[in-house]
Amino acid sequence: MADIRKLAPGVVNQIAAGEVIERPASVVKELLENAVDAGATRIDVVVEQGGAQRVRISDNGCGIPPEQLSLAVASHATSKIQNTDDLFRVATLGFRGEALASIASVSRMMVRRRCAASAAGAELEIRGGQESPARPCGCPPGTTIEVGDLFYNTPVRRKFLRTTQTEFGHVAEAFVRVALARPEIHMTLTHNQRIVHDVTPVDRWLDRITAFFGAELGDGLIWVDNREVDVRVSGYVADPRFSRGNNRMQYLMLNGRFIRDRSLQHALGEAYRGLLLTGRYPIAFLRLEMPPQAIDVNVHPAKLEVRFAESGRLYSQLLAALRNKFLTTDLTAKARLNPPDSATGPERSPADPTPAHRQQLVDWARGVATSGHSGAGSAANGRGTGTGATPPFRPFDGAAAPAQPEAARRPTTTSSATESEFRVDAPHTAGLGMQVHNRYLVTESADGLVVIDQHALHERILYEQLRARVLDGTLESQRLLVPEPVSLAPAEVAMVLESRDLLRQLGVDVEPFGGDTVLVASYPAMLANLNPGEVLRQLVERLTGAGKPPERRDLLDDLLHLIACKAAVKAGDRLSTDEITAHLEQRHLF
């Protein structure tokens, strides 16, 4: 058996760095939290090459006394706790005293500080954990920490860093989390000498949220405020017409600290049950305020997860607060002729059929088949639709209709309501088929009737056409006279800019604009009637929704499906006789 040895301090710090410093964004997070704890009213963040080359954070906080400068970068040295009891009433963002030592062990770090009462400052340089003597320097009051060549002495960790845009996306997200939690602090973020964010102090939290996520979302936020004994839940939740395909737009701030908590996120989902489509997630910006002794923040190396003394009570409070608010708020979706199915559009369509409507239409189709074709069967389940990964041609969601009495299978003519609801207008009857309810196409087959969802059929046709054009490089794109600005989350901006070549293949050309905004410069010609911002957000959700980088071929196919879905006719669209004929003829081509 090998001898047991005590690890050297440098090895200990690098192990700690592996837990705390995952990527440049981790450095930004830790240093921002130190600046906030120092009482800074202004914090400037400068990064180069996504933070891998350089991170510099300057603040105007209280600074570090000159005699404690060397101690500040020592392992487990902190001014924020004194004994074990303090661990159970932590009121600061940092308290472990390992961040600076961990960062210094895997980078080249320079610390400059000056207290307001001091005439001169001092600086300390550490390379790979090796400290040089402190020396005097000139600097403004506060602290400036510069971290260069992150992971230069741990190449195994460095090779796992992603592209510059991806790493900067994580840096920007870390910046946004702190800036959202502290709207009273003036904060700036600069990347490669370009100012990305410059958010000034505000009195209203909504103004800080709007500065990052745009006025459109800001106008759709609903204020929530609930207090029970010593726990307060307040902030904003989005109208159900705003949602995302993932939960990354759920910002929970606990006593000024951004956290992730599955229980609270589940409560959010339960509050929106029945208001959002399956697979959609609500948007929320919530503050939780409670006594420090009611929580344990010492359960996660990066302090992103906490433990609540009464988690069930907090879950119930959040759920009740949101449900009560929704009961007193008009959440009626605005009906449109063609309701969009995008992330920012209304989630409910008054044109969607009820189960009763579907069953009555099945009965009607069966009655026609029985009276008009000897031995004809029920609606065909996808005959002639081809194969592939595209949405199948499914009659009435593919559900088989239960057996009905003979009288129920015949179309009735005695009820005016039934005649009005299921009237088939003459102009919509073609040689090959007809349109019913502005939703289904009905045509003949050798076995009886085929009832086809017009949206699914048109989507399949467009998908095959798009795929052929993309492979041939002939997809038509039109350049917008005025580029469309689109506000996205920081990580989404990074993903869009990283995927510009892939998006360009689809006819979408995007350009950086600054902050969390990109410009849509060109757009597929077939989507001319759709909002570029809505479609880009849908594309972004497909890019980021997998949780891991998808294969380029699969991603391209997924995006083609999305564009085809957006461009296809919708339920409720009235088709001409020629359009009905064209769609039904093309279904046999695939």
Summary of the structure (lengths in Angstrom):
residues: 590
radius of gyration: 29.9
end to end distance: 67.4
largest distance: 102.2
contacts: 1830
relative contact order: 0.09
helix: 39%
strand: 22%
